[in-house]
Amino acid sequence: MNLMKLRSVKLNDGLSMPPLGFGTSAPSKVPKTEVEEAVKRAIDVGYRHFDSAYMYLNEEEIGRAIQRKIADGTVKREDIFYTSKVWVTFLRPELVQTNLEMSLKKLGFSYVDLYLIHFPVPLKPGEELFPKDKDGKIIFDRVDLCATWEAMEKCKDSGLAKSIGVSNFNRRQLERILSKPRLKYKPVCNQVECHLYFNQSKLLEFCKSKDIILTAYGALGSDFGKEWVNQDAPVLLKDPVLNAVAARHGRTPAQVALRFQLQRGVVALAKSFNEKRIRENFQVFDFQLTPEDMETLSSLNKNIRYFSDTLFANHPDYPFNDED
């Protein structure tokens, strides 16, 4: 395998994305200024792919960090691949572009490189991220995801989003979009939880068959400080098999976990705000796992999710009830 080829992944719309991205979601207790500083450090290290979302509530800080690195000459806007996501309270077709424009205003950008449907479960439009009734129950909305996808296509046609895709979709939901009459653009990617304990092999095979990139969030396990993370799940980076493979290569467990994804054709998001780990996690392009390593690491799959989003579990479009 040519290691340099891993520096760019071709999308089905003819554009490209860096295969290693910098994740920016964080627990609410983490100061937004810490995210801003981490993004600046990541740019200095060499990251050019940044993943965020409207609901992360940090796009203003991320935009400011990127603008400052543009101003000091480190990068140009076209060097940066930025992903945002439409939140579930904006899935009505008439609100999709509105949500994107809100993100763009916070970022100070004229476009995003990739715009995703964040989660395939519509909630009632409103100011709250998780609107609830007087009894504290989530208020769902009735929205045809195919109509939402048409609104996403319009965002691409307008130039506000260079590419469009989805997140947290299962195979059945992807097929619904792909079989939509008058489909203009296929999703370029499906961003899902994917790591050694939940390797998404079936969904990855399906996405490859449709020329859709699978992007892995939670590729290093997860931050147990996040309120929505399964606190009973094992710590991925402490796995003894992973650590043994890492020791043989003289690498960190995180580097091996990320390299595993790259070699199987998955775009990986690495998230750490620690300066040392930001640098280490980027050093995954100068070594290669053997076929035996890949087989060993594949065998670690336990079908364990760190992220369950159980608030949405009683909705008919809840994506995690399907096997893939």
Backbone bond lengths (Angstrom), bond angles and torsions (degrees), N, CA, C in turn:
res aa  C-N    CA-C-N  psi(-1)  N-CA   C-N-CA  omega(-1)  CA-C   N-CA-C  phi
1 M - - - 1.466 - - 1.524 109.72 -
2 N 1.335 115.67 130.90 1.460 120.94 176.41 1.518 108.83 -76.46
3 L 1.333 116.86 112.58 1.449 120.16 -174.63 1.524 112.03 -63.85
4 M 1.315 117.92 -31.53 1.456 120.13 -177.66 1.527 111.60 -69.86
5 K 1.344 117.46 -26.06 1.459 119.70 178.11 1.525 111.65 -63.32
6 L 1.318 116.18 -20.34 1.454 120.17 -179.79 1.524 112.50 -74.62
7 R 1.319 117.88 -3.94 1.465 120.65 -177.87 1.526 112.71 -78.78
8 S 1.343 118.23 -9.45 1.459 121.26 -178.88 1.519 109.70 -151.88
9 V 1.317 116.12 137.22 1.459 121.93 179.22 1.518 108.48 -118.07
10 K 1.324 116.24 127.11 1.468 121.16 -178.77 1.523 109.67 -80.45
11 L 1.323 116.18 133.58 1.452 122.68 178.27 1.522 110.07 -97.07
12 N 1.328 116.89 161.28 1.470 119.57 -175.40 1.523 113.97 -72.73
13 D 1.349 117.77 -5.56 1.460 119.98 174.99 1.524 112.03 -98.80
14 G 1.353 116.02 8.13 1.454 120.76 177.57 1.511 114.53 94.02
15 L 1.325 118.47 -11.77 1.451 121.81 177.81 1.529 109.89 -88.69
16 S 1.319 117.14 177.81 1.465 121.24 -177.06 1.522 110.35 -132.93
17 M 1.334 115.55 158.92 1.462 120.73 174.82 1.517 109.72 -138.39
18 P 1.314 118.10 147.89 1.466 120.22 174.96 1.527 109.70 -65.92
19 P 1.321 118.48 140.46 1.466 121.40 -175.37 1.519 114.76 -77.26
20 L 1.329 116.64 -13.50 1.461 120.63 177.45 1.510 108.83 -119.83
21 G 1.322 115.70 120.45 1.454 120.43 -178.73 1.514 111.95 -114.47
22 F 1.323 115.18 164.41 1.463 122.31 178.81 1.520 108.14 -106.53
23 G 1.341 116.96 115.11 1.457 121.68 179.30 1.511 111.52 -81.09
24 T 1.338 116.76 146.73 1.458 119.94 -173.32 1.528 114.02 -126.58
25 S 1.323 118.59 3.49 1.468 118.62 177.80 1.524 109.00 -69.14
26 A 1.319 115.89 147.09 1.468 119.78 -176.10 1.515 109.70 -153.03
27 P 1.338 117.22 152.60 1.462 119.83 173.84 1.526 110.52 -58.05
28 S 1.324 115.91 153.47 1.460 120.34 -177.14 1.530 112.88 -60.84
29 K 1.339 117.27 -24.54 1.467 120.23 -178.20 1.529 113.06 -75.24
30 V 1.343 117.01 -14.24 1.467 120.02 179.93 1.524 109.37 -78.45
31 P 1.319 119.26 124.94 1.468 121.36 -179.87 1.528 110.77 -61.21
32 K 1.318 115.57 141.39 1.472 120.20 179.73 1.531 111.00 -62.14
33 T 1.326 116.52 -29.97 1.462 119.76 179.01 1.527 111.24 -63.92
34 E 1.333 116.94 -28.30 1.462 120.49 178.19 1.531 110.43 -68.58
35 V 1.325 116.35 -37.08 1.464 120.65 175.80 1.530 109.40 -64.39
36 E 1.304 116.17 -43.79 1.468 121.07 -179.91 1.526 111.29 -59.07
37 E 1.315 116.52 -46.74 1.466 120.28 -179.93 1.521 111.21 -66.20
38 A 1.326 116.91 -37.23 1.469 120.46 179.79 1.528 111.10 -64.73
39 V 1.311 117.33 -38.99 1.468 120.54 179.27 1.527 110.15 -65.15
40 K 1.319 117.00 -41.38 1.470 119.45 177.53 1.525 111.01 -63.04
41 R 1.328 116.68 -42.06 1.470 119.57 177.68 1.526 110.34 -62.97
42 A 1.329 116.28 -42.35 1.464 120.19 -178.06 1.529 111.15 -62.76
43 I 1.318 117.63 -38.97 1.467 120.66 177.01 1.522 110.11 -63.34
44 D 1.319 116.95 -42.39 1.460 120.75 178.97 1.529 111.56 -62.60
45 V 1.331 116.52 -35.48 1.468 121.25 179.08 1.528 111.50 -70.23
46 G 1.339 116.27 -33.43 1.457 119.26 -179.84 1.514 115.47 135.11
47 Y 1.323 118.20 -5.63 1.469 120.50 177.38 1.524 109.54 -63.49
48 R 1.338 114.67 138.18 1.462 119.92 176.51 1.537 111.73 -128.19
49 H 1.311 116.78 -3.08 1.457 123.18 -179.45 1.524 108.01 -113.25
50 F 1.344 116.97 119.36 1.459 121.63 -178.16 1.523 109.72 -125.34
51 D 1.320 114.66 131.36 1.461 120.87 -175.86 1.522 110.16 -114.76
52 S 1.327 116.09 124.18 1.455 120.63 175.16 1.527 108.65 -143.77
53 A 1.325 116.38 -162.61 1.462 121.71 -177.34 1.519 108.83 -168.69
54 Y 1.303 115.48 156.86 1.463 120.40 176.44 1.528 110.64 -54.74
55 M 1.342 116.50 -44.02 1.465 119.57 -174.28 1.530 113.96 -75.14
56 Y 1.334 118.44 -8.26 1.460 119.45 175.65 1.534 111.32 -73.90
57 L 1.317 115.89 -17.75 1.469 121.45 176.14 1.528 112.73 60.23
58 N 1.326 116.18 33.73 1.468 118.86 -179.72 1.529 112.49 -136.68
59 E 1.319 117.30 14.10 1.468 118.61 -175.17 1.527 112.40 -69.04
60 E 1.287 117.49 -28.52 1.468 119.03 177.11 1.526 110.32 -63.51
61 E 1.320 116.38 -44.01 1.469 121.04 179.83 1.527 111.16 -68.52
62 I 1.324 117.29 -40.02 1.465 120.49 178.78 1.525 110.12 -65.08
63 G 1.325 115.59 -44.24 1.460 119.24 177.93 1.516 111.80 -59.92
64 R 1.320 116.29 -41.47 1.471 120.06 179.71 1.527 110.84 -64.30
65 A 1.339 116.62 -40.82 1.465 120.12 178.78 1.526 110.85 -62.17
66 I 1.332 116.55 -45.80 1.467 120.03 -179.24 1.523 110.58 -66.22
67 Q 1.334 116.81 -42.18 1.466 119.89 179.63 1.524 111.40 -60.97
68 R 1.324 116.86 -36.55 1.473 119.67 -179.94 1.527 111.26 -69.63
69 K 1.324 116.90 -36.13 1.462 119.66 177.82 1.532 111.27 -73.86
70 I 1.323 116.57 -25.58 1.471 119.70 171.93 1.529 109.04 -71.45
71 A 1.320 115.86 -43.53 1.467 120.58 -177.30 1.522 112.08 -64.16
72 D 1.339 117.57 -33.78 1.473 117.97 -178.80 1.532 112.47 -88.74
73 G 1.338 116.13 4.60 1.457 120.51 173.68 1.514 115.52 86.84
74 T 1.337 117.82 4.94 1.466 120.12 -179.60 1.515 111.66 -67.35
75 V 1.336 116.33 -42.40 1.471 121.66 -179.95 1.515 109.83 -139.89
76 K 1.326 114.61 167.12 1.460 122.14 168.32 1.528 107.44 -109.96
77 R 1.324 116.85 161.28 1.471 119.15 -179.38 1.518 110.66 -56.57
78 E 1.341 117.21 -39.18 1.465 119.77 -177.39 1.523 113.31 -69.77
79 D 1.334 117.14 -12.35 1.467 120.79 175.98 1.530 111.81 -77.70
80 I 1.329 115.44 -21.44 1.465 121.19 -173.32 1.528 110.47 -95.32
81 F 1.332 115.94 133.30 1.464 122.14 172.41 1.526 106.51 -107.05
82 Y 1.326 115.38 110.42 1.464 120.03 -174.79 1.523 111.20 -114.38
83 T 1.325 116.09 130.41 1.461 123.03 178.68 1.516 110.62 -111.22
84 S 1.326 116.11 130.97 1.454 121.42 169.99 1.529 108.36 -125.47
85 K 1.342 116.14 174.51 1.465 120.17 -175.43 1.523 110.32 -142.78
86 V 1.333 114.84 140.80 1.459 120.08 175.42 1.526 108.58 -80.25
87 W 1.332 116.36 128.21 1.454 120.25 -177.49 1.527 110.89 -79.76
88 V 1.326 115.17 161.77 1.467 121.08 -169.03 1.526 113.79 -69.94
89 T 1.330 118.08 -14.81 1.465 119.78 174.91 1.535 111.58 -83.60
90 F 1.336 116.68 0.28 1.467 121.61 -179.65 1.531 111.62 -120.42
91 L 1.330 117.37 22.22 1.470 119.54 -175.04 1.522 113.87 -82.09
92 R 1.317 117.44 -9.38 1.460 117.57 170.05 1.524 107.86 -62.25
93 P 1.344 117.47 136.79 1.471 119.64 -174.18 1.518 114.43 -52.13
94 E 1.320 116.81 -36.56 1.465 119.47 -176.72 1.524 112.72 -74.20
95 L 1.347 117.66 -8.28 1.464 120.98 -177.85 1.521 113.75 -107.50
96 V 1.334 117.21 -10.86 1.467 120.55 -174.42 1.525 111.53 -60.85
97 Q 1.329 117.18 -50.35 1.469 119.82 -179.43 1.522 110.73 -68.50
98 T 1.323 117.18 -33.08 1.466 120.50 177.31 1.523 110.91 -58.27
99 N 1.333 115.83 -44.52 1.458 120.00 179.44 1.526 111.08 -63.96
100 L 1.328 116.39 -40.77 1.460 120.05 177.61 1.523 110.92 -62.65
101 E 1.317 116.97 -43.24 1.459 120.39 179.64 1.523 111.51 -63.73
102 M 1.332 116.89 -33.36 1.467 120.50 175.78 1.524 110.84 -64.44
103 S 1.341 115.75 -42.65 1.463 119.60 177.79 1.521 110.87 -64.88
104 L 1.319 117.25 -44.06 1.461 121.09 -178.82 1.531 111.61 -61.37
105 K 1.313 116.28 -38.34 1.468 119.75 178.59 1.522 110.63 -64.25
106 K 1.338 116.82 -42.64 1.463 120.12 178.52 1.524 111.23 -64.86
107 L 1.322 116.16 -39.23 1.466 121.30 -176.96 1.521 112.77 -74.97
108 G 1.337 116.55 -28.91 1.453 120.34 -171.50 1.516 112.06 77.55
109 F 1.346 116.91 26.50 1.461 123.20 -179.68 1.530 110.12 -107.81
110 S 1.324 115.70 158.99 1.466 120.35 172.79 1.526 111.70 -96.61
111 Y 1.337 116.77 -11.20 1.460 120.95 178.66 1.525 109.39 -159.68
112 V 1.321 115.92 160.34 1.465 121.11 167.01 1.521 107.10 -111.08
113 D 1.305 115.88 154.56 1.461 119.90 -179.39 1.522 111.64 -78.76
114 L 1.327 116.26 -29.97 1.466 120.43 -179.18 1.523 108.32 -146.85
115 Y 1.330 115.38 131.87 1.462 121.58 178.48 1.515 108.10 -123.48
116 L 1.330 116.54 127.57 1.455 122.12 -174.50 1.517 111.72 -118.97
117 I 1.323 116.79 148.45 1.458 121.28 162.95 1.525 105.49 -74.25
118 H 1.320 117.30 117.29 1.462 120.90 -170.24 1.526 112.82 -66.05
119 F 1.335 116.11 -42.65 1.461 120.88 -175.75 1.522 107.21 -156.24
120 P 1.328 118.68 138.95 1.471 120.25 -171.55 1.522 115.41 -84.30
121 V 1.326 117.41 28.69 1.465 121.27 179.89 1.531 108.52 -121.75
122 P 1.349 118.45 104.74 1.462 120.84 -177.90 1.526 112.10 -71.19
123 L 1.332 115.75 138.21 1.454 122.13 172.59 1.526 109.29 -114.05
124 K 1.319 115.46 161.85 1.454 121.36 -179.33 1.531 110.21 -58.22
125 P 1.327 117.87 130.35 1.471 119.81 178.55 1.522 111.29 -60.57
126 G 1.303 115.63 144.56 1.458 120.37 179.15 1.506 110.47 166.96
127 E 1.305 116.17 -175.91 1.460 120.75 -176.60 1.517 112.34 -78.94
128 E 1.325 118.33 -24.44 1.458 121.21 -177.80 1.518 111.07 -80.52
129 L 1.336 116.64 144.41 1.463 120.97 176.38 1.517 111.17 -69.01
130 F 1.346 116.07 -32.96 1.466 121.67 -179.61 1.527 108.69 -130.62
131 P 1.336 118.29 78.11 1.469 120.58 -177.10 1.529 111.58 -62.14
132 K 1.350 116.27 135.45 1.461 121.29 -177.86 1.524 110.37 -131.45
133 D 1.334 115.85 153.56 1.461 120.38 176.73 1.528 109.68 -83.07
134 K 1.324 116.45 -176.04 1.467 120.69 -175.56 1.528 113.04 -64.56
135 D 1.339 115.94 -19.14 1.466 120.38 178.09 1.525 112.85 -93.45
136 G 1.333 115.85 3.77 1.460 120.19 178.21 1.516 114.76 83.92
137 K 1.330 117.31 13.58 1.460 120.54 179.76 1.529 110.39 -93.14
138 I 1.321 115.04 139.81 1.467 120.70 177.94 1.531 109.96 -58.60
139 I 1.326 116.12 136.81 1.467 120.73 179.60 1.531 108.47 -99.02
140 F 1.320 116.68 108.61 1.456 121.50 179.91 1.532 110.79 -82.11
141 D 1.315 114.64 161.22 1.456 121.62 178.38 1.527 108.27 -120.26
142 R 1.321 116.69 160.30 1.467 121.75 176.93 1.527 108.33 -104.56
143 V 1.311 116.00 107.37 1.465 121.38 -178.37 1.521 108.87 -137.60
144 D 1.320 116.33 135.05 1.457 121.79 174.74 1.535 107.69 -80.74
145 L 1.322 117.22 115.91 1.464 120.05 -177.93 1.521 112.46 -62.05
146 C 1.326 117.20 -25.93 1.468 118.94 176.37 1.522 111.01 -67.97
147 A 1.328 116.99 -35.92 1.462 120.44 175.45 1.524 110.42 -67.81
148 T 1.327 116.19 -38.43 1.468 120.01 174.87 1.514 110.51 -60.78
149 W 1.336 116.02 -41.40 1.462 119.26 -179.79 1.522 111.36 -63.39
150 E 1.326 117.61 -37.21 1.472 120.35 176.68 1.522 110.39 -61.08
151 A 1.334 116.65 -36.85 1.465 120.15 176.81 1.526 110.82 -67.85
152 M 1.330 116.97 -34.98 1.467 120.63 175.13 1.524 110.13 -63.73
153 E 1.330 116.55 -41.62 1.463 120.87 178.59 1.527 110.98 -59.77
154 K 1.323 116.57 -37.34 1.463 120.55 178.69 1.535 110.68 -66.60
155 C 1.325 116.42 -34.30 1.475 119.67 176.26 1.529 110.43 -62.76
156 K 1.324 116.57 -37.88 1.467 120.22 177.32 1.528 110.37 -69.51
157 D 1.325 116.81 -44.17 1.460 119.75 -179.94 1.520 112.24 -62.11
158 S 1.330 116.51 -32.67 1.466 120.54 -178.56 1.526 112.64 -77.14
159 G 1.337 116.97 -13.70 1.459 121.06 -177.51 1.508 114.02 86.80
160 L 1.332 117.26 1.00 1.464 119.66 178.44 1.527 111.27 -73.95
161 A 1.324 116.71 -24.09 1.463 122.77 175.05 1.516 108.01 -132.98
162 K 1.327 116.96 125.99 1.462 120.16 179.78 1.528 110.99 -69.88
163 S 1.319 116.95 -41.35 1.462 122.97 -179.98 1.522 108.70 -135.65
164 I 1.335 116.02 158.36 1.463 120.68 -179.36 1.519 109.82 -134.04
165 G 1.331 114.99 148.90 1.455 119.93 -179.33 1.511 110.80 -159.69
166 V 1.310 115.97 -163.36 1.460 121.45 -176.38 1.524 109.44 -134.14
167 S 1.321 114.87 168.03 1.459 121.62 177.63 1.525 108.93 -141.69
168 N 1.320 116.15 141.57 1.463 122.42 178.14 1.524 113.23 63.29
169 F 1.316 117.96 26.38 1.457 121.86 175.46 1.522 109.40 -89.67
170 N 1.329 116.63 140.13 1.457 119.20 171.65 1.526 109.37 -90.96
171 R 1.309 116.26 178.46 1.468 120.56 -176.56 1.524 111.41 -59.04
172 R 1.303 116.97 -44.50 1.465 120.94 -178.12 1.523 111.22 -60.23
173 Q 1.326 116.75 -40.49 1.463 120.00 -179.55 1.525 111.69 -72.01
174 L 1.327 116.64 -35.16 1.468 119.32 173.77 1.523 111.05 -63.10
175 E 1.326 115.73 -43.14 1.466 119.94 179.64 1.523 111.40 -62.08
176 R 1.331 116.33 -33.91 1.461 119.83 178.26 1.528 110.57 -62.46
177 I 1.331 116.57 -42.15 1.471 120.09 177.90 1.530 110.58 -69.25
178 L 1.324 116.76 -45.25 1.462 120.61 -175.80 1.524 112.75 -65.65
179 S 1.322 117.47 -27.99 1.467 120.97 -179.26 1.525 112.87 -95.06
180 K 1.331 116.16 5.73 1.462 121.15 -178.94 1.526 110.91 -63.88
181 P 1.336 118.44 131.66 1.469 119.67 175.10 1.525 110.74 -57.98
182 R 1.331 116.06 142.39 1.469 122.80 177.81 1.528 112.62 60.09
183 L 1.327 116.02 34.00 1.462 120.10 174.81 1.523 108.96 -62.60
184 K 1.316 116.75 125.77 1.462 120.78 -178.53 1.520 111.55 -96.05
185 Y 1.329 116.61 -43.33 1.457 121.47 179.53 1.527 110.02 -132.89
186 K 1.305 116.82 133.04 1.459 120.46 171.94 1.529 109.08 -75.60
187 P 1.321 117.99 153.15 1.462 118.64 169.26 1.529 109.60 -58.73
188 V 1.323 116.98 135.26 1.468 118.73 178.57 1.516 111.16 -80.60
189 C 1.348 116.31 -22.57 1.460 119.11 -179.10 1.517 110.80 -154.36
190 N 1.313 114.54 162.35 1.453 122.76 171.03 1.524 106.54 -127.98
191 Q 1.321 116.63 111.53 1.459 120.86 -178.37 1.531 108.64 -91.53
192 V 1.326 115.96 119.08 1.462 121.08 -175.44 1.525 110.15 -139.05
193 E 1.332 115.45 163.26 1.454 119.53 171.67 1.524 108.47 -63.80
194 C 1.323 116.20 128.19 1.468 120.33 -177.50 1.522 109.06 -157.85
195 H 1.325 115.54 121.27 1.463 121.36 -179.71 1.518 108.36 -158.36
196 L 1.295 117.40 -177.41 1.466 120.93 -174.62 1.521 112.79 -62.61
197 Y 1.321 118.03 -28.51 1.459 120.83 178.54 1.536 112.53 -88.31
198 F 1.332 116.12 -7.08 1.471 121.35 179.01 1.527 106.71 -151.29
199 N 1.338 115.74 77.78 1.472 118.52 -165.38 1.523 115.49 -85.68
200 Q 1.338 117.94 -1.94 1.466 121.60 171.32 1.534 112.55 55.00
201 S 1.323 117.64 37.48 1.464 120.02 -173.75 1.529 112.72 -62.06
202 K 1.322 117.90 -39.28 1.472 120.47 -179.57 1.517 111.40 -69.43
203 L 1.324 116.49 -44.32 1.458 119.80 179.07 1.522 110.46 -66.24
204 L 1.335 117.46 -38.16 1.463 121.18 177.21 1.525 110.76 -61.16
205 E 1.316 117.33 -44.12 1.471 120.98 178.83 1.520 110.96 -60.99
206 F 1.333 116.42 -42.55 1.468 119.90 178.61 1.522 110.88 -64.39
207 C 1.339 117.25 -46.48 1.464 120.49 -179.04 1.532 111.00 -60.32
208 K 1.320 116.55 -42.17 1.465 119.35 178.27 1.524 111.03 -61.58
209 S 1.320 117.09 -38.00 1.467 120.65 -178.96 1.524 111.75 -66.62
210 K 1.332 116.92 -21.11 1.466 121.87 -179.30 1.528 112.03 -107.42
211 D 1.328 117.31 9.52 1.467 122.66 -179.32 1.526 111.01 59.10
212 I 1.324 115.36 42.74 1.461 122.51 176.55 1.531 107.58 -116.17
213 I 1.326 116.62 127.23 1.459 120.75 178.78 1.521 109.94 -74.20
214 L 1.315 116.64 135.58 1.456 120.23 171.01 1.532 107.77 -95.50
215 T 1.328 116.14 125.42 1.453 122.38 178.27 1.521 108.53 -108.55
216 A 1.325 116.26 131.72 1.462 121.88 -174.71 1.518 111.41 -99.23
217 Y 1.337 116.54 116.22 1.458 118.35 163.95 1.533 107.93 -98.78
218 G 1.323 115.81 158.43 1.463 119.38 -174.17 1.513 112.24 67.86
219 A 1.323 117.53 25.09 1.471 121.02 -174.80 1.525 112.64 -63.24
220 L 1.325 116.77 -20.58 1.470 121.18 179.00 1.530 111.91 -106.45
221 G 1.312 115.83 18.32 1.450 119.75 -172.03 1.505 107.46 94.85
222 S 1.301 118.91 -132.55 1.457 119.24 177.20 1.513 112.19 -156.86
223 D 1.326 113.50 165.34 1.454 122.87 175.19 1.527 107.79 -84.80
224 F 1.304 117.08 112.08 1.455 120.34 -176.59 1.528 112.46 -72.28
225 G 1.331 116.21 -1.95 1.457 119.66 173.72 1.511 112.40 -78.57
226 K 1.330 116.65 -13.29 1.460 120.44 178.85 1.525 110.01 -74.38
227 E 1.331 115.11 134.68 1.451 120.95 -174.28 1.525 112.44 -64.15
228 W 1.330 117.07 -26.30 1.465 121.00 -172.84 1.540 113.35 -96.96
229 V 1.314 117.53 8.79 1.465 121.39 -176.80 1.528 110.90 -94.07
230 N 1.328 115.54 140.68 1.458 122.64 177.10 1.535 109.66 -65.07
231 Q 1.309 116.45 109.79 1.462 121.04 -174.96 1.529 112.93 -74.55
232 D 1.333 117.30 -13.14 1.467 121.19 -178.90 1.531 113.03 -90.44
233 A 1.317 117.51 -5.70 1.462 120.83 -177.36 1.531 110.44 -73.11
234 P 1.334 117.66 148.19 1.467 120.50 177.72 1.525 111.14 -69.83
235 V 1.312 115.83 156.50 1.472 121.15 179.93 1.528 108.53 -82.08
236 L 1.310 116.26 113.53 1.467 121.66 -173.55 1.524 112.60 -58.34
237 L 1.332 117.13 -47.05 1.465 120.22 -172.57 1.527 113.15 -71.76
238 K 1.327 116.82 -5.57 1.467 120.31 174.66 1.520 112.25 -97.39
239 D 1.342 117.13 1.50 1.464 119.98 -178.17 1.532 110.12 -59.18
240 P 1.335 118.60 129.45 1.475 120.22 -175.86 1.522 113.78 -66.65
241 V 1.329 117.65 -33.19 1.469 120.10 178.62 1.521 110.24 -68.32
242 L 1.317 116.32 -45.99 1.465 120.79 176.36 1.521 110.42 -58.67
243 N 1.310 117.25 -43.94 1.463 120.78 -179.31 1.527 111.98 -65.87
244 A 1.336 116.89 -33.48 1.469 120.01 177.79 1.521 111.22 -67.34
245 V 1.332 116.58 -42.37 1.476 120.66 176.97 1.524 109.63 -63.18
246 A 1.321 116.06 -43.57 1.465 120.05 179.54 1.528 111.48 -61.31
247 A 1.317 116.95 -40.82 1.467 120.84 -179.78 1.518 111.03 -63.80
248 R 1.336 117.56 -39.60 1.478 120.96 179.26 1.519 111.73 -61.78
249 H 1.334 116.34 -32.08 1.469 120.47 -178.08 1.530 112.10 -95.86
250 G 1.320 117.17 -3.90 1.453 119.67 -176.49 1.510 112.11 66.09
251 R 1.335 115.51 37.54 1.460 121.79 -176.30 1.528 109.96 -124.91
252 T 1.321 116.15 168.76 1.462 119.66 175.08 1.524 108.84 -82.48
253 P 1.330 117.58 156.63 1.469 119.75 175.08 1.529 112.20 -57.02
254 A 1.328 117.15 -37.07 1.463 120.33 179.30 1.526 110.92 -63.81
255 Q 1.321 117.56 -43.02 1.463 120.45 178.77 1.525 111.23 -60.30
256 V 1.324 117.14 -41.49 1.469 120.60 179.91 1.519 110.34 -68.68
257 A 1.336 117.66 -40.94 1.468 120.55 179.10 1.525 111.43 -61.98
258 L 1.317 116.61 -37.61 1.469 120.38 177.90 1.521 111.26 -73.47
259 R 1.328 116.16 -42.10 1.468 120.42 -179.74 1.524 110.83 -61.93
260 F 1.323 116.99 -37.42 1.461 122.04 176.68 1.531 110.51 -55.38
261 Q 1.317 116.93 -44.66 1.460 120.05 -179.58 1.525 111.64 -66.84
262 L 1.321 116.56 -43.99 1.467 119.46 -178.68 1.520 111.30 -60.64
263 Q 1.333 116.94 -41.07 1.468 119.61 -176.72 1.517 112.99 -72.01
264 R 1.326 117.95 -18.91 1.466 119.35 176.25 1.524 112.10 -97.30
265 G 1.336 116.10 11.29 1.458 120.40 174.86 1.510 114.58 83.82
266 V 1.329 116.66 19.89 1.463 121.64 179.64 1.520 109.40 -102.32
267 V 1.336 116.88 135.88 1.463 120.79 171.57 1.524 107.41 -79.75
268 A 1.323 117.54 129.54 1.457 121.56 -173.60 1.523 111.38 -112.34
269 L 1.323 115.73 139.42 1.455 122.07 174.07 1.524 108.75 -104.95
270 A 1.312 116.01 124.24 1.473 121.74 178.07 1.515 107.85 -107.32
271 K 1.333 116.89 129.49 1.453 119.35 -179.98 1.520 111.59 -125.61
272 S 1.300 114.96 116.35 1.460 122.02 170.63 1.515 107.03 -156.52
273 F 1.316 116.63 140.85 1.457 120.41 176.38 1.524 111.08 -103.27
274 N 1.333 115.80 5.30 1.464 121.78 176.98 1.527 109.04 -83.69
275 E 1.330 117.35 127.30 1.468 120.89 -172.65 1.528 112.37 -59.01
276 K 1.323 117.61 -42.01 1.458 121.35 -179.28 1.531 110.65 -63.95
277 R 1.327 116.37 -44.51 1.466 119.37 -178.09 1.527 112.28 -73.39
278 I 1.325 116.52 -31.62 1.475 118.93 174.71 1.523 109.12 -57.43
279 R 1.331 115.98 -43.80 1.464 121.06 -179.40 1.532 110.88 -69.08
280 E 1.324 116.36 -45.96 1.469 120.03 -178.94 1.530 111.66 -61.52
281 N 1.321 116.82 -42.65 1.465 120.35 -175.53 1.520 113.03 -66.31
282 F 1.333 116.24 -19.37 1.466 119.42 178.25 1.528 111.87 -83.78
283 Q 1.329 117.09 -13.52 1.464 121.12 -175.32 1.535 110.64 -90.14
284 V 1.324 115.28 65.02 1.466 120.39 -176.80 1.528 112.49 -123.99
285 F 1.325 116.57 7.90 1.468 120.08 -175.90 1.526 113.14 -102.81
286 D 1.324 117.50 -0.58 1.456 119.63 -174.26 1.526 112.88 -115.80
287 F 1.324 116.73 18.68 1.466 119.31 172.78 1.517 108.58 -148.15
288 Q 1.306 115.30 166.74 1.463 119.92 -175.32 1.529 110.17 -139.46
289 L 1.315 116.13 135.87 1.457 121.96 175.00 1.524 109.56 -80.69
290 T 1.314 117.17 144.08 1.461 121.46 178.95 1.526 109.56 -78.31
291 P 1.340 117.77 162.40 1.472 119.91 174.06 1.522 112.12 -54.83
292 E 1.329 116.39 -36.23 1.467 119.74 178.31 1.532 110.98 -66.65
293 D 1.340 116.33 -39.90 1.463 119.97 175.77 1.528 110.41 -59.99
294 M 1.317 115.90 -46.19 1.457 120.73 -177.90 1.525 110.99 -61.39
295 E 1.317 116.49 -40.91 1.464 120.28 179.00 1.527 110.60 -66.67
296 T 1.315 116.17 -42.37 1.464 120.27 178.80 1.523 111.33 -61.61
297 L 1.317 115.86 -45.07 1.458 120.22 -178.88 1.532 111.48 -69.08
298 S 1.318 116.96 -35.43 1.469 120.15 177.06 1.522 111.46 -61.94
299 S 1.325 115.74 -31.99 1.471 120.26 -177.29 1.521 112.48 -72.45
300 L 1.331 117.96 -8.46 1.464 120.82 179.28 1.524 112.84 -77.50
301 N 1.330 116.73 -8.73 1.465 119.40 -177.56 1.528 111.24 -55.31
302 K 1.345 116.07 131.51 1.459 122.37 179.48 1.528 111.75 -126.61
303 N 1.340 116.75 4.05 1.464 122.09 -175.25 1.529 111.79 54.01
304 I 1.329 115.02 41.19 1.469 121.99 178.00 1.521 109.39 -100.57
305 R 1.328 116.28 124.15 1.459 121.18 173.27 1.526 109.23 -97.26
306 Y 1.333 115.44 135.95 1.458 119.77 169.77 1.529 110.41 -84.53
307 F 1.337 115.52 -32.70 1.463 121.59 -176.29 1.527 108.90 -108.11
308 S 1.318 117.21 120.97 1.462 119.06 -177.22 1.522 113.70 -114.82
309 D 1.342 118.48 -25.39 1.466 122.02 -178.69 1.520 111.22 46.67
310 T 1.320 115.66 52.33 1.464 120.52 -176.14 1.522 113.47 -66.34
311 L 1.337 118.20 -14.01 1.459 120.31 175.85 1.528 111.40 -57.35
312 F 1.336 115.87 -28.70 1.457 120.58 -175.63 1.525 113.12 -99.19
313 A 1.321 117.46 3.55 1.464 121.23 -165.87 1.520 114.70 -62.86
314 N 1.327 118.45 -23.13 1.463 119.54 -178.22 1.528 113.04 -94.43
315 H 1.318 116.67 11.27 1.473 120.32 176.85 1.529 109.64 -89.62
316 P 1.342 118.41 140.47 1.473 120.05 -178.36 1.527 114.36 -61.98
317 D 1.344 117.10 -22.08 1.467 119.77 178.63 1.530 112.46 -95.94
318 Y 1.329 117.17 8.82 1.471 119.69 176.93 1.530 108.92 -55.89
319 P 1.333 118.01 119.76 1.476 119.71 -168.30 1.517 116.34 -80.07
320 F 1.331 118.23 -15.13 1.466 119.27 -169.53 1.524 113.38 -91.35
321 N 1.323 117.23 5.11 1.456 119.44 176.19 1.522 111.79 -81.09
322 D 1.335 116.81 -22.44 1.462 121.32 179.11 1.531 109.70 -82.66
323 E 1.315 115.82 154.94 1.461 120.54 -179.73 1.522 111.48 -69.27
324 D 1.318 117.86 -35.57 1.471 121.56 177.62 1.515 110.55 -146.67
